[in-house]
Amino acid sequence: MQKHTISASQFKAQCLKLMDEVNRTGEEIIITKNGKPVSKLAPISKKPASLFGAHKDEIEITGDIISPLDVDWEAMQ
């Protein structure tokens, strides 16, 4: 994710527009004063209401995850 930089005076003039842009793109904006970074405008990360299904369509199960493995563990010896 690329960060883009803006001066405090530009940020002040375009604040609402920049907030909408950050919300839409998810891209952070670094705000500078006298050329030095002083603040960051970043989107709020949305937490799922429940952990159940939080990674839906992000994880793919390949192979058999139900059957026991035919491996002797050191703890069992």
N, C-alpha and C positions, 0 to 999 in steps of 0.2 A: 504494500500500500504506500503510495507516494505521498509525502507531506508537502504542502505548499505554504509559503510564507507571505505575510502581509504586514504592513506597518500599522501601528496603533491608530494613526489618523485615518488611514483607509478603512480599517476595521470599524471605527466609530461611524463613518459615513455609510457603510454598507452592512452593518451588523445583522439586520433581519434577513437580508438576502443571503449572507454567508451562512447563517444558521440553517436556512432552508437547504442550501447547497450541501452542507455537512450531513444533514439528515438524509438527503437523497442519495449522495454518493458514498457516505461512510468514510470519506477522506478527512483526515485531521488538518487543521490550519494552525500554523505557528504564528503568533502575534509578536511583533518586535517593537522595541522602543529604542531609538538611537542606534538601530542596526543590531541590537542584541535581543535574543529570544527572551520574552518575559512571561508568556502565557500560551496556552494551547486550547483551541476550540475543537472538541472531539464529540462524536456521537455517543449517546447513551447506549451501553450494551444491554440488550433486552434479555433478561433471565426467563427461562421457561417456568411456567406455573408449577410444573412437576418434572422430576427427572425422568419419569416414565415416558419414553418416546422422544427424549430430547435430541437424540442423534439419528432420528428417522431419516432414511435416504442418504446418510453419511457413512454408514458402516455396512460392509458386505460380508456375509458369512459364507465361507467356502469350505466344503468338506463336511464331514460328520462331526458335530460337536456334542452328540449325545452318548455314543458308545465309549466304553472305557478304553484307555490306552494299554497296549501290551508292553508296558515299560515297568521294570522294577525300580522303585525309588530307593535311594540310600536309606531313608528313614524306615523302610519296611524290612531291612535286613538285620 
